[in-house]
Amino acid sequence: MRDKYEKSVTLRCVTCGDTELKYSEDKSTIVCQRCGREYPGGYDELVTLNQPEIDREVEKLEKEALKYADVELEKFMKEMNRKNR
């Protein structure tokens, strides 16, 4: 089940929305290859700026996981009822 709910969010330039970003070796600076915007705060800055999208993806993942858990719990309960008859 765990593998089913692993996701990644592609970070985007907050200026142009492009995903073609050039990272320095240590990810301390990032430059958008399309518009040239620089992120001197590096990876951490880009994650902070992309947080709304990350939050949306986490919310979707939570809903999927809860739905899966509900279905599996219902299957389990039906199986237990059959065994207890």
C-alpha positions in Angstrom: 0.0 0.0 0.0 2.8 2.4 0.8 4.2 2.5 -2.7 0.8 3.3 -4.1 0.7 6.5 -2.1 4.2 7.8 -2.8 4.1 10.9 -4.9 6.4 13.7 -6.0 5.6 17.2 -6.9 7.5 18.8 -9.8 8.7 22.2 -8.7 7.9 25.1 -11.0 9.2 28.6 -11.6 6.7 30.9 -9.9 7.2 33.5 -12.5 6.5 31.5 -15.7 5.4 28.1 -14.5 8.1 26.2 -16.3 9.8 23.1 -14.8 13.1 23.4 -16.6 15.2 24.6 -13.7 19.0 24.5 -13.4 20.2 23.6 -10.0 23.7 24.4 -8.6 25.5 21.3 -7.5 24.5 21.7 -3.9 21.0 23.1 -4.8 21.8 26.4 -3.1 20.8 28.4 -6.2 18.4 27.7 -8.9 17.8 29.4 -12.3 14.7 29.0 -14.5 15.9 28.1 -18.0 12.9 29.7 -19.6 12.6 33.1 -18.0 15.9 33.4 -16.2 14.5 34.0 -12.8 17.0 33.2 -10.1 16.2 31.7 -6.7 19.2 32.6 -4.5 17.5 30.7 -1.6 17.9 27.6 -3.7 15.8 24.5 -3.2 14.3 25.6 0.1 13.1 28.9 -1.4 11.5 27.1 -4.4 9.8 24.6 -2.1 8.4 27.4 0.0 7.1 29.2 -3.1 5.6 26.0 -4.5 3.9 25.1 -1.1 0.3 25.8 -2.3 0.7 23.2 -5.0 2.4 20.8 -2.6 -0.4 21.2 -0.2 -3.0 20.5 -2.9 -1.2 17.3 -3.8 -1.0 16.2 -0.2 -4.7 16.8 0.2 -5.5 14.7 -2.8 -3.2 12.0 -1.6 -4.9 12.0 1.9 -8.4 11.7 0.2 -7.2 8.8 -1.9 -5.6 7.0 1.1 -8.8 7.5 3.2 -11.0 6.2 0.4 -8.7 3.1 0.1 -8.8 2.6 3.8 -12.6 2.8 3.9 -12.9 0.2 1.1 -10.4 -2.1 2.8 -12.0 -1.8 6.2 -15.4 -2.6 4.7 -14.0 -5.7 3.0 -12.4 -6.8 6.3 -15.7 -6.3 8.2 -17.6 -8.3 5.6 -15.1 -11.1 5.8 -15.2 -11.1 9.7 -19.1 -11.2 9.5 -18.9 -14.2 7.2 -16.5 -16.0 9.5 -18.6 -15.3 12.6 -21.8 -16.8 11.2 
